[in-house]
Amino acid sequence: MRNRSIPVEALIVVDVQEASVTGDGALPEAARLVDRTADLIARARTGGAVVVHIQNDGPAGAGDAPHTPGWELHHPVRTGPTEAVIRKTHDDSFEGTPLGGLLTGAGVRSLAVCGLMSEMCVQATARTALALGYRVVLPYDAHATHDIPAEPGISEAVPAAVVSRVAAWPLSRDADVTTRAADVTFTAPARS
């Protein structure tokens, strides 16, 4: 992991929705995640970077089912030319969404990915961004997940912090995994 200033042109905020950061369904590290993502969003806006809030449309009956209180984004959105909301139904924020076109249209070449769940949507989104040729920064303290419950005959419970660390590990070969969100800096994309 790196501890140095890493400039990027976009921030992808994955699934920071009420069902996962408030109430009984909140992640163990929800307070830290909300604090770090709020700081990243504020600094991205100030730096002129593109900010994309990803909103998961969960299945009927799920905590993040569309148009339920748990589906709502936790952070306020300032929609405009450099900030948008993109809804998704798959782990990968690029799959079946206009995310790639939005980033290409804005001239983005580098991005930071934060949010949840570390081993699912954050990792899938970061992997696709890398495959598409983006420089990807993953601030370790700005993504989180739930504990994995014990499975008799397979393993004891796996703490959320361990799951997040394992999810980031394979990305560190190609992405810049930084210890602190504070090490990410933002700049406006150089439009093509």
Backbone as a printed PyTorch tensor [residue, N CA C, xyz], in Angstrom:
tensor([[[  0.8430,  -1.1860,   0.0000],
         [  0.0000,   0.0000,   0.0000],
         [  0.8800,   1.2390,   0.0000]],

        [[  0.3420,   2.2590,  -0.6090],
         [  1.1040,   3.4910,  -0.7730],
         [  0.5390,   4.5980,   0.1160]],

        [[  1.4170,   5.4750,   0.5350],
         [  1.0230,   6.6690,   1.2820],
         [  1.6660,   7.8720,   0.6190]],

        [[  1.0610,   8.3490,  -0.4520],
         [  1.5470,   9.5330,  -1.1440],
         [  0.3710,  10.1300,  -1.9050]],

        [[  0.5240,  11.3530,  -2.3240],
         [ -0.5390,  12.0260,  -3.0470],
         [ -0.7210,  11.3900,  -4.4280]],

        [[ -1.9560,  10.9890,  -4.7260],
         [ -2.2620,  10.3610,  -6.0010],
         [ -3.4060,  11.1450,  -6.6490]],

        [[ -3.1280,  11.9060,  -7.7280],
         [ -4.1840,  12.6930,  -8.3750],
         [ -5.0450,  11.8530,  -9.3190]],

        [[ -6.3450,  12.0810,  -9.2880],
         [ -7.2890,  11.4220, -10.1950],
         [ -8.2900,  12.4410, -10.7130]],

        [[ -8.9600,  12.0790, -11.8120],
         [ -9.9090,  12.9760, -12.4700],
         [-11.3640,  12.6390, -12.1990]],

        [[-11.6210,  11.5120, -11.5430],
         [-13.0040,  11.1250, -11.2470],
         [-13.0580,  10.3250,  -9.9580]],

        [[-14.2190,  10.3850,  -9.3110],
         [-14.4950,   9.6110,  -8.1080],
         [-15.7490,   8.8000,  -8.3640]],

        [[-15.6560,   7.4790,  -8.1960],
         [-16.8070,   6.5910,  -8.3300],
         [-17.1910,   6.1570,  -6.9170]],

        [[-18.3800,   6.5660,  -6.4630],
         [-18.8730,   6.2680,  -5.1170],
         [-19.8950,   5.1470,  -5.2650]],

        [[-19.5130,   3.9340,  -4.8910],
         [-20.3110,   2.7460,  -5.1560],
         [-21.2510,   2.4080,  -3.9950]],

        [[-22.5430,   2.4820,  -4.2630],
         [-23.5980,   1.9290,  -3.3900],
         [-23.5900,   2.4150,  -1.9380]],

        [[-23.2450,   3.6650,  -1.7050],
         [-23.3200,   4.1930,  -0.3370],
         [-24.7760,   4.6100,  -0.1200]],

        [[-25.5780,   3.6100,   0.2270],
         [-27.0240,   3.7480,   0.3570],
         [-27.4500,   3.4990,   1.7970]],

        [[-28.5690,   4.0690,   2.1650],
         [-29.0350,   4.0520,   3.5540],
         [-29.0930,   2.6480,   4.1690]],

        [[-29.5200,   1.6480,   3.4210],
         [-29.6700,   0.3030,   3.9760],
         [-28.3580,  -0.2520,   4.5220]],

        [[-27.2410,   0.1860,   3.9750],
         [-25.9490,  -0.3640,   4.3810],
         [-25.1600,   0.5130,   5.3440]],

        [[-25.5860,   1.7510,   5.5360],
         [-24.8000,   2.6250,   6.4190],
         [-25.5840,   3.1510,   7.6180]],

        [[-26.8660,   2.8100,   7.7100],
         [-27.6640,   3.2290,   8.8630],
         [-28.5000,   2.0530,   9.3750]],

        [[-28.9220,   2.1370,  10.5930],
         [-29.8360,   1.1480,  11.1610],
         [-29.2270,  -0.2200,  11.3820]],

        [[-30.1000,  -1.2130,  11.5170],
         [-29.6710,  -2.5790,  11.8410],
         [-28.8110,  -3.2190,  10.7590]],

        [[-28.9540,  -2.8050,   9.5120],
         [-28.1910,  -3.3930,   8.4230],
         [-26.8630,  -2.7130,   8.1460]],

        [[-26.4910,  -1.7620,   8.9960],
         [-25.2630,  -0.9870,   8.7470],
         [-24.0160,  -1.8690,   8.8250]],

        [[-23.0710,  -1.5690,   7.9560],
         [-21.7760,  -2.2370,   7.9720],
         [-21.0710,  -1.9830,   9.2980]],

        [[-20.1990,  -2.8860,   9.7370],
         [-19.4520,  -2.6390,  10.9810],
         [-18.6450,  -1.3390,  10.9290]],

        [[-18.1370,  -0.9700,   9.7710],
         [-17.3140,   0.2360,   9.6250],
         [-18.0820,   1.3670,   8.9430]],

        [[-19.3920,   1.4110,   9.1050],
         [-20.2290,   2.3980,   8.4090],
         [-19.8290,   3.8400,   8.7340]],

        [[-19.5680,   4.1380,   9.9820],
         [-19.2210,   5.5180,  10.3480],
         [-17.9410,   5.9670,   9.6480]],

        [[-16.9170,   5.1030,   9.6340],
         [-15.6710,   5.4240,   8.9480],
         [-15.9200,   5.5900,   7.4540]],

        [[-16.6670,   4.6660,   6.8570],
         [-16.9380,   4.7230,   5.4240],
         [-17.6520,   6.0170,   5.0480]],

        [[-18.6750,   6.3840,   5.7950],
         [-19.4280,   7.6100,   5.5140],
         [-18.5300,   8.8340,   5.6430]],

        [[-17.6990,   8.8550,   6.6710],
         [-16.7720,   9.9740,   6.8650],
         [-15.7960,  10.0960,   5.7020]],

        [[-15.1740,   8.9870,   5.3130],
         [-14.1690,   9.0220,   4.2350],
         [-14.8020,   9.3380,   2.8810]],

        [[-15.9560,   8.7560,   2.5960],
         [-16.5760,   9.0280,   1.2970],
         [-17.0780,  10.4670,   1.2200]],

        [[-17.5910,  11.0000,   2.3210],
         [-18.0240,  12.4090,   2.3280],
         [-16.8340,  13.3240,   2.0540]],

        [[-15.6930,  13.0260,   2.6710],
         [-14.4940,  13.8300,   2.4550],
         [-14.0290,  13.7320,   1.0010]],

        [[-14.0160,  12.5270,   0.4460],
         [-13.6100,  12.3470,  -0.9530],
         [-14.5330,  13.1240,  -1.8940]],

        [[-15.8370,  13.0420,  -1.6610],
         [-16.7960,  13.7510,  -2.5140],
         [-16.5430,  15.2610,  -2.4490]],

        [[-16.3840,  15.7930,  -1.2520],
         [-16.1610,  17.2360,  -1.0960],
         [-14.8870,  17.6700,  -1.8100]],

        [[-13.8220,  16.8970,  -1.6500],
         [-12.5510,  17.2680,  -2.2790],
         [-12.5890,  17.0820,  -3.7920]],

        [[-13.3200,  16.0680,  -4.2720],
         [-13.4660,  15.8730,  -5.7190],
         [-14.2120,  17.0500,  -6.3370]],

        [[-15.2840,  17.4830,  -5.6880],
         [-16.0320,  18.6420,  -6.1890],
         [-15.1410,  19.8770,  -6.2480]],

        [[-14.4090,  20.1360,  -5.1710],
         [-13.5300,  21.3000,  -5.1070],
         [-12.4570,  21.2470,  -6.1830]],

        [[-11.9540,  20.0460,  -6.4690],
         [-10.9020,  19.8860,  -7.4590],
         [-11.3840,  19.8700,  -8.9000]],

        [[-12.7000,  19.8970,  -9.1020],
         [-13.2430,  19.8870, -10.4600],
         [-13.3200,  18.5180, -11.0970]],

        [[-13.1520,  17.4740, -10.2900],
         [-13.2240,  16.1060, -10.8100],
         [-14.6750,  15.7000, -11.0630]],

        [[-14.8400,  14.6850, -11.8780],
         [-16.1570,  14.0920, -12.1180],
         [-16.5080,  13.2320, -10.9050]],

        [[-17.7340,  13.3540, -10.4110],
         [-18.2150,  12.5380,  -9.2880],
         [-19.4000,  11.7280,  -9.7810]],

        [[-19.2970,  10.4010,  -9.6480],
         [-20.3880,   9.5270, -10.0610],
         [-20.8370,   8.7120,  -8.8580]],

        [[-22.1020,   8.8950,  -8.4900],
         [-22.7140,   8.1230,  -7.4120],
         [-23.3830,   6.9200,  -8.0620]],

        [[-22.9870,   5.7140,  -7.6610],
         [-23.6020,   4.4930,  -8.1680],
         [-24.6740,   4.0680,  -7.1660]],

        [[-25.8620,   3.7710,  -7.6840],
         [-26.9960,   3.3910,  -6.8380],
         [-27.4880,   2.0190,  -7.2570]],

        [[-27.3560,   1.0540,  -6.3610],
         [-27.7670,  -0.3170,  -6.6570],
         [-29.2810,  -0.4770,  -6.5520]],

        [[-29.8670,  -1.0970,  -7.5560],
         [-31.2880,  -1.4530,  -7.5320],
         [-31.3930,  -2.9010,  -7.0950]],

        [[-31.6110,  -3.1110,  -5.7950],
         [-31.7320,  -4.4640,  -5.2720],
         [-33.0550,  -5.0960,  -5.6680]],

        [[-33.1770,  -6.4040,  -5.4640],
         [-34.4260,  -7.0920,  -5.8040],
         [-35.5590,  -6.6990,  -4.8460]],

        [[-36.7800,  -6.9730,  -5.2670],
         [-37.9450,  -6.6960,  -4.4190],
         [-37.7520,  -7.3600,  -3.0580]],

        [[-38.0330,  -6.6110,  -2.0120],
         [-37.9090,  -7.1250,  -0.6510],
         [-36.5400,  -6.9130,  -0.0230]],

        [[-35.5480,  -6.5620,  -0.8230],
         [-34.2080,  -6.3080,  -0.2830],
         [-34.1640,  -4.9210,   0.3410]],

        [[-33.1840,  -4.7000,   1.2110],
         [-33.0350,  -3.4080,   1.8630],
         [-32.7840,  -2.2680,   0.8970]],

        [[-32.2230,  -2.5920,  -0.2810],
         [-31.9380,  -1.5630,  -1.2860],
         [-32.8520,  -1.6780,  -2.5070]],

        [[-34.0500,  -2.2290,  -2.3020],
         [-35.0220,  -2.2800,  -3.3980],
         [-35.3710,  -0.8550,  -3.8170]],

        [[-35.5080,  -0.6120,  -5.1260],
         [-35.7670,   0.7550,  -5.5950],
         [-36.9560,   1.4230,  -4.9070]],

        [[-36.7430,   2.6970,  -4.6400],
         [-37.7630,   3.5860,  -4.0900],
         [-38.1920,   3.2230,  -2.6690]],

        [[-37.2980,   2.5570,  -1.9380],
         [-37.5150,   2.3020,  -0.5170],
         [-36.5420,   3.1970,   0.2500]],

        [[-36.7640,   3.4130,   1.5440],
         [-35.8250,   4.2590,   2.3010],
         [-34.3840,   3.7470,   2.2560]],

        [[-34.1730,   2.4430,   2.2770],
         [-32.8220,   1.8870,   2.2500],
         [-32.1090,   2.0500,   0.9230]],

        [[-32.8560,   2.2760,  -0.1370],
         [-32.3040,   2.4570,  -1.4890],
         [-31.7120,   3.8520,  -1.6760]],

        [[-32.1730,   4.8160,  -0.8930],
         [-31.7340,   6.2080,  -1.0530],
         [-30.2240,   6.3340,  -0.8400]],

        [[-29.6150,   7.2030,  -1.6340],
         [-28.1980,   7.4930,  -1.4580],
         [-27.9890,   8.2390,  -0.1480]],

        [[-26.9130,   7.9040,   0.5520],
         [-26.6550,   8.5450,   1.8410],
         [-26.1470,   9.9770,   1.6760]],

        [[-25.2730,  10.2000,   0.7040],
         [-24.6920,  11.5330,   0.5060],
         [-25.5420,  12.3540,  -0.4570]],

        [[-25.7140,  13.6260,  -0.1740],
         [-26.4340,  14.4990,  -1.1080],
         [-25.7040,  14.5630,  -2.4530]],

        [[-26.4810,  14.6460,  -3.5110],
         [-25.9430,  14.6900,  -4.8730],
         [-26.1670,  16.0770,  -5.4390]],

        [[-25.1800,  16.5830,  -6.1490],
         [-25.2920,  17.8590,  -6.8710],
         [-25.2230,  17.5570,  -8.3660]],

        [[-26.3160,  17.0710,  -8.9190],
         [-26.2820,  16.7080, -10.3290],
         [-25.9640,  17.9200, -11.1880]],

        [[-25.1980,  17.6860, -12.2140],
         [-24.7770,  18.7310, -13.1290],
         [-23.7670,  18.1670, -14.0990]],

        [[-23.0220,  19.0270, -14.7790],
         [-22.0920,  18.5470, -15.7970],
         [-20.9610,  17.6650, -15.2660]],

        [[-20.6180,  17.8000, -13.9860],
         [-19.5260,  16.9830, -13.4440],
         [-19.9780,  16.0450, -12.3260]],

        [[-21.2830,  15.8930, -12.1210],
         [-21.7670,  14.9850, -11.0740],
         [-23.0520,  14.3170, -11.5290]],

        [[-23.0950,  12.9910, -11.3490],
         [-24.2430,  12.2240, -11.8310],
         [-24.5340,  11.0410, -10.9230]],

        [[-25.7390,  10.5150, -11.0690],
         [-26.1450,   9.2700, -10.4220],
         [-26.3760,   8.2510, -11.5230]],

        [[-25.8110,   7.0600, -11.3420],
         [-26.0320,   5.9570, -12.2770],
         [-26.5580,   4.7770, -11.4810]],

        [[-27.6960,   4.2570, -11.9260],
         [-28.2880,   3.0900, -11.2800],
         [-27.7640,   1.8180, -11.9470]],

        [[-27.6410,   0.7670, -11.1350],
         [-27.1480,  -0.5080, -11.6550],
         [-27.9020,  -1.6750, -11.0310]],

        [[-27.7910,  -2.8260, -11.7040],
         [-28.4020,  -4.0510, -11.1840],
         [-27.3890,  -5.1840, -11.0700]],

        [[-26.1390,  -4.9330, -11.4100],
         [-25.0600,  -5.9290, -11.3350],
         [-23.9710,  -5.4080, -10.4040]],

        [[-23.0870,  -6.2990,  -9.9660],
         [-21.9680,  -5.8650,  -9.1170],
         [-21.1080,  -4.8210,  -9.8140]],

        [[-20.7940,  -5.0630, -11.0730],
         [-19.9310,  -4.1850, -11.8500],
         [-20.7000,  -2.9290, -12.2650]],

        [[-20.2310,  -1.7760, -11.8310],
         [-20.9160,  -0.5100, -12.1280],
         [-20.8960,  -0.1480, -13.6040]],

        [[-20.0490,  -0.8020, -14.3920],
         [-19.9970,  -0.5580, -15.8310],
         [-21.0070,  -1.4100, -16.5960]],

        [[-21.3580,  -2.5730, -16.0550],
         [-22.1980,  -3.5320, -16.7790],
         [-23.6280,  -3.0180, -16.9500]],

        [[-24.0030,  -2.8250, -18.1960],
         [-25.3710,  -2.4000, -18.5040],
         [-25.7000,  -0.9760, -18.0920]],

        [[-24.6730,  -0.1480, -17.8790],
         [-24.8960,   1.2430, -17.4670],
         [-24.1500,   2.1840, -18.4070]],

        [[-24.4450,   3.4770, -18.3320],
         [-23.7160,   4.4540, -19.1520],
         [-22.4150,   4.9580, -18.5220]],

        [[-21.9010,   4.2790, -17.4990],
         [-20.7160,   4.7780, -16.7950],
         [-19.5200,   4.9580, -17.7320]],

        [[-19.2180,   3.9590, -18.5490],
         [-18.0710,   4.0720, -19.4520],
         [-18.1950,   5.2560, -20.3900]],

        [[-19.3650,   5.4410, -20.9600],
         [-19.5900,   6.5670, -21.8680],
         [-19.4790,   7.9030, -21.1670]],

        [[-19.9880,   7.9810, -19.9540],
         [-19.8960,   9.2240, -19.1880],
         [-18.4390,   9.5860, -18.9380]],

        [[-17.6340,   8.6140, -18.5060],
         [-16.2190,   8.8760, -18.2140],
         [-15.4530,   9.2400, -19.4780]],

        [[-15.7070,   8.4980, -20.5600],
         [-15.0360,   8.7860, -21.8330],
         [-15.4100,  10.1830, -22.3240]],

        [[-16.6910,  10.5130, -22.2670],
         [-17.1660,  11.8140, -22.7110],
         [-16.5700,  12.9700, -21.9270]],

        [[-16.2560,  12.7250, -20.6660],
         [-15.6700,  13.7660, -19.8200],
         [-14.1500,  13.8310, -19.9640]],

        [[-13.5590,  12.8780, -20.6900],
         [-12.1100,  12.8680, -20.8480],
         [-11.3550,  12.2900, -19.6660]],

        [[-12.0250,  11.4870, -18.8490],
         [-11.4060,  10.9110, -17.6530],
         [-10.4270,   9.8010, -18.0610]],

        [[ -9.2360,   9.8370, -17.4560],
         [ -8.2350,   8.7910, -17.6550],
         [ -7.8470,   8.1010, -16.3460]],

        [[ -8.1880,   8.7370, -15.2240],
         [ -7.8370,   8.1800, -13.9210],
         [ -9.0000,   8.3820, -12.9670]],

        [[ -9.1880,   7.4060, -12.0670],
         [-10.3310,   7.4910, -11.1450],
         [-10.0380,   6.7760,  -9.8420]],

        [[-10.7610,   7.1850,  -8.8180],
         [-10.7320,   6.5060,  -7.5200],
         [-12.0740,   5.8210,  -7.3350]],

        [[-12.0340,   4.6380,  -6.7350],
         [-13.2500,   3.8800,  -6.4540],
         [-13.3670,   3.7310,  -4.9440]],

        [[-14.5410,   4.0680,  -4.4100],
         [-14.7920,   3.9130,  -2.9800],
         [-16.2120,   3.3910,  -2.7850]],

        [[-16.5450,   3.0160,  -1.5620],
         [-17.9130,   2.5900,  -1.2760],
         [-17.9970,   1.1790,  -0.7460]],

        [[-19.0170,   0.4480,  -1.2120],
         [-19.2410,  -0.8930,  -0.7110],
         [-19.8750,  -1.7620,  -1.7710]],

        [[-19.7800,  -2.9320,  -1.5780],
         [-19.1250,  -3.9090,  -0.7530],
         [-17.7460,  -4.1900,  -1.3550]],

        [[-16.7320,  -4.2260,  -0.5150],
         [-15.3440,  -4.3620,  -0.9540],
         [-15.1360,  -5.5180,  -1.9170]],

        [[-15.6360,  -6.6900,  -1.5440],
         [-15.3660,  -7.9120,  -2.3050],
         [-16.3280,  -8.1330,  -3.4570]],

        [[-17.3000,  -7.2700,  -3.5880],
         [-18.2900,  -7.4380,  -4.6500],
         [-18.2540,  -6.2460,  -5.5970]],

        [[-19.0690,  -5.2450,  -5.3280],
         [-19.2430,  -4.1370,  -6.2700],
         [-18.0080,  -3.2570,  -6.4090]],

        [[-17.3050,  -2.9860,  -5.3220],
         [-16.0870,  -2.1650,  -5.4100],
         [-15.0360,  -2.8970,  -6.2390]],

        [[-14.7870,  -4.1550,  -5.9220],
         [-13.7780,  -4.9180,  -6.6470],
         [-14.1650,  -5.0940,  -8.1250]],

        [[-15.4220,  -5.4360,  -8.4040],
         [-15.8580,  -5.6330,  -9.7910],
         [-15.7240,  -4.3570, -10.6050]],

        [[-16.0930,  -3.2300, -10.0160],
         [-15.9870,  -1.9410, -10.7090],
         [-14.5320,  -1.5750, -10.9590]],

        [[-13.6790,  -1.7670,  -9.9800],
         [-12.2540,  -1.4660, -10.1350],
         [-11.6240,  -2.3640, -11.2010]],

        [[-11.9810,  -3.6350, -11.2070],
         [-11.4210,  -4.5670, -12.2040],
         [-11.7920,  -4.1430, -13.6260]],

        [[-13.0480,  -3.7840, -13.8390],
         [-13.4570,  -3.3670, -15.1790],
         [-12.7820,  -2.0620, -15.5650]],

        [[-12.6780,  -1.1250, -14.6340],
         [-11.9880,   0.1390, -14.9380],
         [-10.5490,  -0.1330, -15.3620]],

        [[ -9.8680,  -1.0360, -14.6900],
         [ -8.5040,  -1.4030, -15.0710],
         [ -8.4910,  -2.0270, -16.4650]],

        [[ -9.4150,  -2.9360, -16.7220],
         [ -9.4800,  -3.6010, -18.0280],
         [ -9.7500,  -2.6030, -19.1570]],

        [[-10.4500,  -1.5230, -18.8440],
         [-10.7470,  -0.4910, -19.8420],
         [ -9.6090,   0.5110, -20.0080]],

        [[ -8.5560,   0.3480, -19.2190],
         [ -7.3800,   1.2010, -19.3750],
         [ -7.3100,   2.4120, -18.4700]],

        [[ -8.2120,   2.5220, -17.5000],
         [ -8.1410,   3.6410, -16.5630],
         [ -7.0510,   3.3910, -15.5350]],

        [[ -6.4320,   4.4630, -15.0730],
         [ -5.5860,   4.3660, -13.8810],
         [ -6.5540,   4.3600, -12.7060]],

        [[ -6.4490,   3.3610, -11.8440],
         [ -7.4000,   3.1910, -10.7460],
         [ -6.6930,   3.3350,  -9.4090]],

        [[ -7.3030,   4.1250,  -8.5420],
         [ -6.8330,   4.2820,  -7.1710],
         [ -7.9230,   3.7400,  -6.2570]],

        [[ -7.5210,   2.8950,  -5.3310],
         [ -8.4490,   2.3180,  -4.3610],
         [ -7.9930,   2.7280,  -2.9690]],

        [[ -8.6310,   3.7540,  -2.3710],
         [ -8.2530,   4.1400,  -1.0110],
         [ -8.7940,   3.1110,  -0.0230]],

        [[ -7.8800,   2.4320,   0.6540],
         [ -8.2450,   1.3040,   1.5090],
         [ -9.2500,   1.6700,   2.6020]],

        [[ -9.1290,   2.8500,   3.1770],
         [-10.0360,   3.2140,   4.2690],
         [-11.3620,   3.7970,   3.7770]],

        [[-11.6180,   3.7460,   2.4670],
         [-12.8700,   4.2950,   1.9210],
         [-13.7040,   3.2360,   1.2090]],

        [[-13.4640,   1.9650,   1.5460],
         [-14.3790,   0.9040,   1.1170],
         [-14.5700,  -0.0480,   2.2890]],

        [[-15.7080,  -0.7150,   2.3060],
         [-16.0450,  -1.5570,   3.4590],
         [-17.0230,  -2.6440,   3.0420]],

        [[-17.2640,  -3.5620,   3.9730],
         [-18.1980,  -4.6500,   3.7350],
         [-18.7150,  -5.1900,   5.0630]],

        [[-19.5160,  -6.2390,   4.9880],
         [-20.0340,  -6.9270,   6.1760],
         [-19.0960,  -8.0640,   6.5700]],

        [[-19.2330,  -8.5380,   7.8030],
         [-18.5810,  -9.7800,   8.2130],
         [-19.1740, -10.9110,   7.3690]],

        [[-18.3670, -11.9170,   7.0920],
         [-18.8880, -13.1220,   6.4500],
         [-19.1860, -14.1050,   7.5770]],

        [[-20.4360, -14.5710,   7.6790],
         [-20.7850, -15.4570,   8.7910],
         [-20.0640, -16.8070,   8.7000]],

        [[-19.9420, -17.4600,   9.8260],
         [-19.3340, -18.7870,   9.8770],
         [-20.1610, -19.7510,   9.0400]],

        [[-19.4650, -20.6930,   8.4620],
         [-20.1310, -21.7570,   7.7090],
         [-19.6030, -23.0720,   8.2610]],

        [[-20.4480, -23.8000,   9.0290],
         [-19.9840, -25.0540,   9.6340],
         [-19.3360, -25.9750,   8.5990]],

        [[-18.1780, -26.4970,   8.9750],
         [-17.4470, -27.3950,   8.1070],
         [-16.5830, -26.6860,   7.0830]],

        [[-16.7250, -25.3530,   6.9760],
         [-15.9120, -24.6200,   6.0060],
         [-14.9810, -23.6370,   6.7100]],

        [[-15.5630, -22.7200,   7.5100],
         [-14.7160, -21.7550,   8.2020],
         [-15.4820, -21.0660,   9.3120]],

        [[-14.7170, -20.4610,  10.1920],
         [-15.2750, -19.5820,  11.2090],
         [-15.7280, -18.2980,  10.5030]],

        [[-16.3570, -17.3950,  11.2430],
         [-16.7340, -16.0940,  10.6900],
         [-15.4670, -15.3440,  10.2520]],

        [[-15.6090, -14.5560,   9.1970],
         [-14.4830, -13.7560,   8.7070],
         [-14.8410, -12.2950,   8.9510]],

        [[-14.0460, -11.5820,   9.7530],
         [-14.3410, -10.1790,  10.0540],
         [-14.3070,  -9.3110,   8.7850]],

        [[-15.1540,  -8.3050,   8.7670],
         [-15.2720,  -7.4070,   7.6200],
         [-13.9270,  -6.7940,   7.2260]],

        [[-13.1140,  -6.4160,   8.1910],
         [-11.8190,  -5.8030,   7.8740],
         [-10.9270,  -6.7700,   7.0950]],

        [[-11.0070,  -8.0430,   7.4230],
         [-10.2140,  -9.0510,   6.7060],
         [-10.7650,  -9.2250,   5.2910]],

        [[-12.0720,  -9.2630,   5.1570],
         [-12.6860,  -9.3950,   3.8380],
         [-12.2730,  -8.2260,   2.9500]],

        [[-12.3160,  -7.0080,   3.4820],
         [-11.9180,  -5.8260,   2.7050],
         [-10.4590,  -5.8960,   2.2900]],

        [[ -9.6070,  -6.3360,   3.1900],
         [ -8.1720,  -6.4490,   2.8810],
         [ -7.9470,  -7.4750,   1.7820]],

        [[ -8.6190,  -8.6100,   1.8770],
         [ -8.4770,  -9.6600,   0.8600],
         [ -9.0150,  -9.1700,  -0.4840]],

        [[-10.0890,  -8.4030,  -0.4780],
         [-10.6490,  -7.8780,  -1.7270],
         [ -9.6990,  -6.9010,  -2.3990]],

        [[ -8.9830,  -6.1130,  -1.6340],
         [ -8.0560,  -5.1290,  -2.1970],
         [ -6.7550,  -5.7710,  -2.6730]],

        [[ -6.3590,  -6.8520,  -2.0490],
         [ -5.0630,  -7.4520,  -2.3380],
         [ -4.8410,  -7.7680,  -3.8220]],

        [[ -5.7480,  -8.4840,  -4.5040],
         [ -5.4750,  -8.8010,  -5.9110],
         [ -5.4830,  -7.5750,  -6.8290]],

        [[ -6.1230,  -6.5060,  -6.4070],
         [ -6.1420,  -5.2860,  -7.2090],
         [ -4.8240,  -4.5330,  -7.1260]],

        [[ -4.0650,  -4.7600,  -6.0580],
         [ -2.8520,  -3.9740,  -5.8230],
         [ -1.7660,  -4.2120,  -6.8650]],

        [[ -1.8860,  -5.2590,  -7.6540],
         [ -0.9080,  -5.4930,  -8.7120],
         [ -1.0420,  -4.4620,  -9.8360]],

        [[ -2.2810,  -4.0490, -10.1230],
         [ -2.5340,  -3.1470, -11.2420],
         [ -3.0650,  -1.7750, -10.8350]],

        [[ -3.6920,  -1.6950,  -9.6870],
         [ -4.2550,  -0.4320,  -9.1940],
         [ -3.3360,   0.1470,  -8.1290]],

        [[ -3.4930,   1.4360,  -7.8770],
         [ -2.8100,   2.0590,  -6.7540],
         [ -3.7060,   1.9090,  -5.5360]],

        [[ -3.3370,   1.0200,  -4.6330],
         [ -4.0780,   0.8590,  -3.3910],
         [ -3.3580,   1.6940,  -2.3530]],

        [[ -4.0370,   2.7370,  -1.8920],
         [ -3.4440,   3.6330,  -0.9170],
         [ -4.0960,   3.4000,   0.4370]],

        [[ -3.3410,   3.5710,   1.4810],
         [ -3.8480,   3.3200,   2.8200],
         [ -4.9570,   4.2900,   3.1980]],

        [[ -4.7890,   5.5640,   2.8280],
         [ -5.7180,   6.5910,   3.3020],
         [ -6.3940,   7.3350,   2.1540]],

        [[ -7.6810,   7.5700,   2.2990],
         [ -8.4190,   8.3850,   1.3340],
         [ -7.8230,   9.7860,   1.2620]],

        [[ -7.2590,  10.2470,   2.3480],
         [ -6.6530,  11.5820,   2.3830],
         [ -5.4970,  11.7120,   1.4000]],

        [[ -4.9360,  10.5870,   0.9290],
         [ -3.8260,  10.6320,  -0.0240],
         [ -4.2940,  10.8070,  -1.4640]],

        [[ -5.5920,  10.7510,  -1.6960],
         [ -6.1300,  10.9380,  -3.0400],
         [ -6.3770,  12.4310,  -3.2500]],

        [[ -5.8670,  12.9570,  -4.3650],
         [ -6.1260,  14.3490,  -4.7280],
         [ -6.9060,  14.3530,  -6.0460]],

        [[ -7.5540,  15.4550,  -6.3220],
         [ -8.4460,  15.5200,  -7.4690],
         [ -8.1040,  16.6890,  -8.3780]],

        [[ -8.3220,  16.4550,  -9.6570],
         [ -8.1210,  17.4760, -10.6770],
         [ -9.2040,  17.3020, -11.7290]],

        [[ -9.4880,  18.3600, -12.4280],
         [-10.4650,  18.2760, -13.5300],
         [ -9.8520,  17.4930, -14.6750]],

        [[-10.6610,  16.6860, -15.3670],
         [-10.1260,  15.9530, -16.5170],
         [ -9.7240,  16.9080, -17.6330]],

        [[ -8.6970,  16.5310, -18.3780],
         [ -8.2990,  17.2910, -19.5680],
         [ -9.1990,  16.8060, -20.6940]],

        [[-10.1940,  17.5800, -21.0120],
         [-11.2010,  17.1650, -22.0090],
         [-10.5320,  16.9510, -23.3520]],

        [[-10.9550,  15.8720, -23.9990],
         [-10.4000,  15.5360, -25.3280],
         [-11.0070,  16.4060, -26.4020]]])
